[in-house]
Amino acid sequence: MKTLIIGIAAGILTTIAFLPQLIRAIKTKHTKDLSLVTFSLFGVGVFLWLIYGIMLSELPIILANAVTLVFVVLIAVMKIKHG
């Protein structure tokens, strides 16, 4: 049970870490200073973590990485769209 709680807490913290960046990008449409390469590499890594979580049937890994992947993709799309 302690392991699950730690996993959920870690997932929540690492996922919401991207929320301020996403909110700022949506509000300002300013993404010039963001690196598309960095977000692309990070997105691939998050996708692999998601697959790993699915393979292990570990809900904290699956949920955290699914939500983070959505955030990263949204930021990358805004970067492509708004430069």
The first five atom37 places (N, CA, C, CB, O) and aatype in JSON, in Angstrom:
{
  "aatype": [12, 11, 16, 10, 9, 9, 7, 9, 0, 0, 7, 9, 10, 16, 16, 9, 0, 13, 10, 14, 5, 10, 9, 1, 0, 9, 11, 16, 11, 8, 16, 11, 3, 10, 15, 10, 19, 16, 13, 15, 10, 13, 7, 19, 7, 19, 13, 10, 17, 10, 9, 18, 7, 9, 12, 10, 15, 6, 10, 14, 9, 9, 10, 0, 2, 0, 19, 16, 10, 19, 13, 19, 19, 10, 9, 0, 19, 12, 11, 9, 11, 8, 7],
  "atom_mask": [
    [1, 1, 1, 1, 1],
    [1, 1, 1, 1, 1],
    [1, 1, 1, 1, 1],
    [1, 1, 1, 1, 1],
    [1, 1, 1, 1, 1],
    [1, 1, 1, 1, 1],
    [1, 1, 1, 0, 1],
    [1, 1, 1, 1, 1],
    [1, 1, 1, 1, 1],
    [1, 1, 1, 1, 1],
    [1, 1, 1, 0, 1],
    [1, 1, 1, 1, 1],
    [1, 1, 1, 1, 1],
    [1, 1, 1, 1, 1],
    [1, 1, 1, 1, 1],
    [1, 1, 1, 1, 1],
    [1, 1, 1, 1, 1],
    [1, 1, 1, 1, 1],
    [1, 1, 1, 1, 1],
    [1, 1, 1, 1, 1],
    [1, 1, 1, 1, 1],
    [1, 1, 1, 1, 1],
    [1, 1, 1, 1, 1],
    [1, 1, 1, 1, 1],
    [1, 1, 1, 1, 1],
    [1, 1, 1, 1, 1],
    [1, 1, 1, 1, 1],
    [1, 1, 1, 1, 1],
    [1, 1, 1, 1, 1],
    [1, 1, 1, 1, 1],
    [1, 1, 1, 1, 1],
    [1, 1, 1, 1, 1],
    [1, 1, 1, 1, 1],
    [1, 1, 1, 1, 1],
    [1, 1, 1, 1, 1],
    [1, 1, 1, 1, 1],
    [1, 1, 1, 1, 1],
    [1, 1, 1, 1, 1],
    [1, 1, 1, 1, 1],
    [1, 1, 1, 1, 1],
    [1, 1, 1, 1, 1],
    [1, 1, 1, 1, 1],
    [1, 1, 1, 0, 1],
    [1, 1, 1, 1, 1],
    [1, 1, 1, 0, 1],
    [1, 1, 1, 1, 1],
    [1, 1, 1, 1, 1],
    [1, 1, 1, 1, 1],
    [1, 1, 1, 1, 1],
    [1, 1, 1, 1, 1],
    [1, 1, 1, 1, 1],
    [1, 1, 1, 1, 1],
    [1, 1, 1, 0, 1],
    [1, 1, 1, 1, 1],
    [1, 1, 1, 1, 1],
    [1, 1, 1, 1, 1],
    [1, 1, 1, 1, 1],
    [1, 1, 1, 1, 1],
    [1, 1, 1, 1, 1],
    [1, 1, 1, 1, 1],
    [1, 1, 1, 1, 1],
    [1, 1, 1, 1, 1],
    [1, 1, 1, 1, 1],
    [1, 1, 1, 1, 1],
    [1, 1, 1, 1, 1],
    [1, 1, 1, 1, 1],
    [1, 1, 1, 1, 1],
    [1, 1, 1, 1, 1],
    [1, 1, 1, 1, 1],
    [1, 1, 1, 1, 1],
    [1, 1, 1, 1, 1],
    [1, 1, 1, 1, 1],
    [1, 1, 1, 1, 1],
    [1, 1, 1, 1, 1],
    [1, 1, 1, 1, 1],
    [1, 1, 1, 1, 1],
    [1, 1, 1, 1, 1],
    [1, 1, 1, 1, 1],
    [1, 1, 1, 1, 1],
    [1, 1, 1, 1, 1],
    [1, 1, 1, 1, 1],
    [1, 1, 1, 1, 1],
    [1, 1, 1, 0, 1]
  ],
  "atom_positions": [
    [[0.82, -1.2, 0.0], [0.0, 0.0, 0.0], [0.86, 1.26, 0.0], [-0.93, 0.0, 1.2], [0.54, 2.23, -0.69]],
    [[1.96, 1.25, 0.78], [2.86, 2.41, 0.81], [3.46, 2.66, -0.56], [3.97, 2.2, 1.85], [3.61, 3.81, -0.98]],
    [[3.79, 1.58, -1.26], [4.37, 1.71, -2.6], [3.38, 2.37, -3.54], [4.79, 0.33, -3.14], [3.76, 3.24, -4.33]],
    [[2.13, 1.98, -3.48], [1.09, 2.57, -4.32], [0.93, 4.05, -4.03], [-0.24, 1.83, -4.12], [0.81, 4.85, -4.96]],
    [[0.91, 4.43, -2.77], [0.77, 5.84, -2.38], [1.94, 6.67, -2.89], [0.66, 5.96, -0.85], [1.76, 7.77, -3.4]],
    [[3.14, 6.13, -2.75], [4.33, 6.84, -3.26], [4.25, 6.98, -4.77], [5.63, 6.09, -2.85], [4.56, 8.03, -5.32]],
    [[3.82, 5.92, -5.46], [3.68, 5.97, -6.91], [2.66, 7.0, -7.35], [0.0, 0.0, 0.0], [2.89, 7.75, -8.29]],
    [[1.53, 7.03, -6.67], [0.49, 8.01, -7.0], [0.98, 9.43, -6.74], [-0.79, 7.72, -6.2], [0.77, 10.32, -7.56]],
    [[1.62, 9.64, -5.6], [2.15, 10.98, -5.27], [3.19, 11.42, -6.3], [2.77, 10.98, -3.86], [3.16, 12.56, -6.76]],
    [[4.09, 10.53, -6.66], [5.11, 10.86, -7.66], [4.47, 11.18, -9.0], [6.11, 9.69, -7.82], [4.86, 12.13, -9.67]],
    [[3.48, 10.4, -9.38], [2.79, 10.64, -10.64], [2.07, 11.97, -10.66], [0.0, 0.0, 0.0], [2.12, 12.69, -11.66]],
    [[1.4, 12.29, -9.58], [0.68, 13.57, -9.51], [1.66, 14.74, -9.6], [-0.14, 13.66, -8.2], [1.43, 15.69, -10.35]],
    [[2.74, 14.68, -8.84], [3.71, 15.79, -8.83], [4.39, 15.97, -10.18], [4.76, 15.56, -7.75], [4.51, 17.09, -10.67]],
    [[4.84, 14.88, -10.79], [5.53, 15.02, -12.08], [4.57, 15.43, -13.19], [6.23, 13.71, -12.45], [4.97, 16.09, -14.14]],
    [[3.32, 15.03, -13.08], [2.33, 15.41, -14.09], [1.95, 16.87, -13.97], [1.08, 14.53, -13.97], [1.93, 17.59, -14.96]],
    [[1.64, 17.33, -12.76], [1.22, 18.72, -12.61], [2.38, 19.7, -12.81], [0.59, 18.94, -11.24], [2.16, 20.9, -12.94]],
    [[3.6, 19.19, -12.83], [4.75, 20.07, -13.09], [4.64, 20.71, -14.48], [6.07, 19.27, -12.97], [5.16, 21.81, -14.69]],
    [[3.98, 20.05, -15.42], [3.84, 20.59, -16.77], [2.62, 21.5, -16.9], [3.74, 19.47, -17.77], [2.52, 22.25, -17.88]],
    [[1.72, 21.45, -15.97], [0.49, 22.23, -16.07], [0.74, 23.74, -16.16], [-0.38, 21.94, -14.88], [0.12, 24.38, -17.01]],
    [[1.61, 24.33, -15.35], [1.85, 25.79, -15.49], [2.38, 26.16, -16.88], [2.85, 26.25, -14.42], [2.01, 27.2, -17.44]],
    [[3.25, 25.32, -17.45], [3.79, 25.6, -18.78], [2.68, 25.53, -19.82], [4.91, 24.61, -19.14], [2.6, 26.38, -20.72]],
    [[1.82, 24.53, -19.7], [0.71, 24.38, -20.64], [-0.25, 25.56, -20.53], [-0.03, 23.06, -20.39], [-0.67, 26.12, -21.54]],
    [[-0.6, 25.93, -19.32], [-1.53, 27.05, -19.11], [-0.93, 28.34, -19.67], [-1.85, 27.22, -17.6], [-1.62, 29.12, -20.32]],
    [[0.35, 28.54, -19.41], [1.01, 29.76, -19.93], [1.02, 29.77, -21.45], [2.45, 29.87, -19.39], [0.75, 30.8, -22.07]],
    [[1.34, 28.63, -22.06], [1.38, 28.56, -23.52], [-0.01, 28.81, -24.11], [1.9, 27.18, -23.97], [-0.13, 29.48, -25.14]],
    [[-1.04, 28.28, -23.48], [-2.41, 28.49, -23.97], [-2.8, 29.96, -23.84], [-3.41, 27.61, -23.2], [-3.37, 30.53, -24.77]],
    [[-2.5, 30.57, -22.7], [-2.89, 31.97, -22.47], [-2.12, 32.94, -23.36], [-2.66, 32.34, -21.0], [-2.71, 33.83, -23.96]],
    [[-0.8, 32.76, -23.44], [0.04, 33.74, -24.15], [0.29, 33.38, -25.61], [1.35, 33.88, -23.44], [0.65, 34.25, -26.41]],
    [[0.12, 32.12, -25.96], [0.47, 31.6, -27.29], [1.95, 31.85, -27.6], [-0.42, 32.26, -28.37], [2.35, 31.85, -28.77]],
    [[2.74, 32.04, -26.55], [4.17, 32.28, -26.7], [4.93, 30.99, -26.38], [4.64, 33.45, -25.78], [4.96, 30.54, -25.23]],
    [[5.53, 30.42, -27.41], [6.28, 29.18, -27.22], [7.68, 29.27, -27.84], [5.52, 28.01, -27.84], [8.37, 28.26, -27.98]],
    [[8.08, 30.47, -28.19], [9.36, 30.67, -28.86], [10.53, 30.1, -28.08], [9.58, 32.15, -29.1], [11.45, 29.53, -28.67]],
    [[10.51, 30.24, -26.77], [11.64, 29.82, -25.94], [11.64, 28.32, -25.62], [11.64, 30.6, -24.66], [12.57, 27.82, -24.99]],
    [[10.62, 27.62, -26.05], [10.55, 26.18, -25.78], [11.25, 25.41, -26.9], [9.08, 25.72, -25.65], [11.14, 25.76, -28.07]],
    [[11.95, 24.37, -26.52], [12.66, 23.54, -27.49], [11.77, 22.41, -27.96], [13.97, 22.99, -26.89], [11.33, 21.57, -27.16]],
    [[11.5, 22.38, -29.27], [10.7, 21.29, -29.83], [11.43, 19.96, -29.73], [10.35, 21.59, -31.29], [10.81, 18.92, -29.52]],
    [[12.74, 19.99, -29.87], [13.53, 18.76, -29.74], [13.4, 18.2, -28.33], [15.03, 19.04, -30.08], [13.19, 17.0, -28.15]],
    [[13.52, 19.06, -27.33], [13.38, 18.62, -25.94], [12.0, 18.02, -25.69], [13.64, 19.79, -24.98], [11.89, 16.94, -25.11]],
    [[10.96, 18.71, -26.13], [9.61, 18.2, -25.91], [9.36, 16.92, -26.69], [8.58, 19.24, -26.29], [8.63, 16.04, -26.22]],
    [[9.94, 16.8, -27.87], [9.8, 15.57, -28.66], [10.47, 14.4, -27.97], [10.38, 15.77, -30.06], [9.88, 13.33, -27.85]],
    [[11.7, 14.6, -27.52], [12.41, 13.52, -26.82], [11.7, 13.15, -25.52], [13.86, 13.94, -26.52], [11.55, 11.97, -25.2]],
    [[11.27, 14.16, -24.8], [10.54, 13.91, -23.56], [9.24, 13.15, -23.84], [10.25, 15.23, -22.83], [8.88, 12.23, -23.11]],
    [[8.55, 13.55, -24.91], [7.31, 12.88, -25.28], [7.51, 11.42, -25.61], [0.0, 0.0, 0.0], [6.7, 10.58, -25.22]],
    [[8.58, 11.1, -26.33], [8.88, 9.7, -26.63], [9.18, 8.94, -25.34], [10.08, 9.6, -27.61], [8.72, 7.81, -25.16]],
    [[9.93, 9.56, -24.44], [10.24, 8.92, -23.17], [8.99, 8.66, -22.35], [0.0, 0.0, 0.0], [8.83, 7.59, -21.77]],
    [[8.09, 9.63, -22.3], [6.84, 9.48, -21.56], [5.98, 8.38, -22.2], [6.06, 10.82, -21.52], [5.36, 7.59, -21.5]],
    [[5.97, 8.34, -23.52], [5.22, 7.29, -24.22], [5.76, 5.91, -23.85], [5.29, 7.51, -25.75], [4.99, 4.98, -23.62]],
    [[7.09, 5.79, -23.8], [7.69, 4.51, -23.42], [7.37, 4.14, -21.97], [9.21, 4.56, -23.63], [7.14, 2.98, -21.67]],
    [[7.37, 5.14, -21.08], [6.96, 4.88, -19.69], [5.51, 4.41, -19.64], [7.14, 6.15, -18.83], [5.16, 3.53, -18.86]],
    [[4.67, 5.0, -20.48], [3.26, 4.6, -20.54], [3.15, 3.13, -20.97], [2.48, 5.51, -21.51], [2.41, 2.36, -20.36]],
    [[3.87, 2.76, -22.01], [3.88, 1.37, -22.48], [4.39, 0.46, -21.37], [4.75, 1.23, -23.76], [3.81, -0.61, -21.13]],
    [[5.45, 0.86, -20.71], [6.01, 0.09, -19.59], [4.97, -0.11, -18.49], [7.26, 0.8, -19.02], [4.81, -1.22, -17.98]],
    [[4.26, 0.96, -18.14], [3.22, 0.87, -17.12], [2.1, -0.07, -17.54], [0.0, 0.0, 0.0], [1.57, -0.82, -16.72]],
    [[1.73, -0.02, -18.81], [0.7, -0.91, -19.32], [1.17, -2.36, -19.25], [0.33, -0.55, -20.77], [0.42, -3.25, -18.85]],
    [[2.42, -2.59, -19.63], [2.97, -3.95, -19.59], [2.99, -4.51, -18.17], [4.39, -3.97, -20.18], [2.8, -5.71, -17.96]],
    [[3.22, -3.63, -17.19], [3.25, -4.06, -15.8], [1.88, -3.97, -15.11], [4.24, -3.22, -15.03], [1.71, -4.41, -13.98]],
    [[0.91, -3.4, -15.82], [-0.42, -3.15, -15.26], [-0.34, -2.32, -13.99], [-1.14, -4.47, -14.98], [-1.03, -2.6, -13.01]],
    [[0.51, -1.29, -14.01], [0.69, -0.4, -12.87], [-0.06, 0.91, -13.11], [2.21, -0.12, -12.62], [0.38, 1.77, -13.87]],
    [[-1.21, 1.04, -12.44], [-2.08, 2.18, -12.64], [-1.41, 3.54, -12.41], [-3.26, 2.06, -11.74], [-1.62, 4.45, -13.21]],
    [[-0.6, 3.72, -11.36], [0.04, 5.03, -11.18], [0.94, 5.42, -12.37], [0.88, 5.04, -9.9], [0.95, 6.57, -12.79]],
    [[1.67, 4.46, -12.9], [2.54, 4.74, -14.06], [1.7, 5.04, -15.29], [3.49, 3.53, -14.33], [2.01, 5.95, -16.05]],
    [[0.65, 4.28, -15.48], [-0.22, 4.47, -16.65], [-0.89, 5.83, -16.61], [-1.28, 3.36, -16.72], [-0.82, 6.59, -17.58]],
    [[-1.53, 6.15, -15.5], [-2.27, 7.42, -15.41], [-1.35, 8.63, -15.51], [-3.04, 7.48, -14.11], [-1.62, 9.57, -16.27]],
    [[-0.27, 8.62, -14.76], [0.64, 9.76, -14.76], [1.21, 10.01, -16.15], [1.77, 9.56, -13.76], [1.27, 11.15, -16.6]],
    [[1.63, 8.96, -16.81], [2.26, 9.14, -18.12], [1.25, 9.4, -19.22], [3.07, 7.92, -18.46], [1.58, 10.08, -20.2]],
    [[0.04, 8.9, -19.1], [-1.0, 9.21, -20.09], [-1.34, 10.7, -20.04], [-2.27, 8.36, -19.84], [-1.43, 11.36, -21.07]],
    [[-1.54, 11.22, -18.84], [-1.87, 12.64, -18.7], [-0.69, 13.51, -19.1], [-2.3, 12.96, -17.24], [-0.86, 14.51, -19.8]],
    [[0.51, 13.14, -18.66], [1.7, 13.91, -19.03], [1.9, 13.92, -20.54], [2.95, 13.34, -18.34], [2.26, 14.94, -21.11]],
    [[1.66, 12.79, -21.18], [1.8, 12.72, -22.64], [0.83, 13.67, -23.33], [1.57, 11.27, -23.13], [1.19, 14.32, -24.3]],
    [[-0.38, 13.75, -22.83], [-1.35, 14.7, -23.4], [-0.83, 16.13, -23.24], [-2.74, 14.56, -22.7], [-0.88, 16.91, -24.2]],
    [[-0.33, 16.47, -22.06], [0.22, 17.81, -21.84], [1.38, 18.11, -22.79], [0.68, 17.96, -20.38], [1.43, 19.18, -23.39]],
    [[2.3, 17.16, -22.92], [3.48, 17.36, -23.76], [3.07, 17.5, -25.22], [4.46, 16.18, -23.59], [3.61, 18.35, -25.94]],
    [[2.14, 16.69, -25.67], [1.68, 16.79, -27.06], [1.01, 18.14, -27.3], [0.7, 15.63, -27.4], [1.24, 18.78, -28.33]],
    [[0.18, 18.58, -26.36], [-0.47, 19.89, -26.52], [0.56, 21.02, -26.61], [-1.44, 20.15, -25.36], [0.43, 21.92, -27.44]],
    [[1.56, 20.97, -25.76], [2.61, 22.0, -25.78], [3.39, 21.93, -27.1], [3.57, 21.84, -24.57], [3.68, 22.96, -27.7]],
    [[3.72, 20.73, -27.55], [4.45, 20.56, -28.82], [3.62, 21.07, -29.99], [4.84, 19.08, -29.04], [4.16, 21.72, -30.89]],
    [[2.33, 20.79, -30.0], [1.46, 21.28, -31.08], [1.42, 22.81, -31.06], [0.03, 20.7, -30.93], [1.47, 23.44, -32.12]],
    [[1.33, 23.38, -29.88], [1.33, 24.84, -29.79], [2.67, 25.41, -30.26], [1.04, 25.29, -28.34], [2.72, 26.47, -30.9]],
    [[3.75, 24.73, -29.95], [5.09, 25.15, -30.39], [5.15, 25.16, -31.92], [6.2, 24.22, -29.8], [5.64, 26.11, -32.53]],
    [[4.64, 24.11, -32.52], [4.63, 24.03, -33.99], [3.72, 25.1, -34.58], [4.17, 22.63, -34.46], [4.07, 25.74, -35.57]],
    [[2.57, 25.29, -33.98], [1.59, 26.25, -34.5], [2.0, 27.7, -34.29], [0.26, 26.01, -33.84], [1.83, 28.53, -35.19]],
    [[2.55, 28.01, -33.11], [2.83, 29.41, -32.77], [4.32, 29.75, -32.79], [2.28, 29.71, -31.41], [4.71, 30.9, -32.57]],
    [[5.15, 28.76, -33.05], [6.57, 28.98, -33.22], [7.3, 29.28, -31.99], [0.0, 0.0, 0.0], [8.51, 29.49, -32.03]]
  ]
}
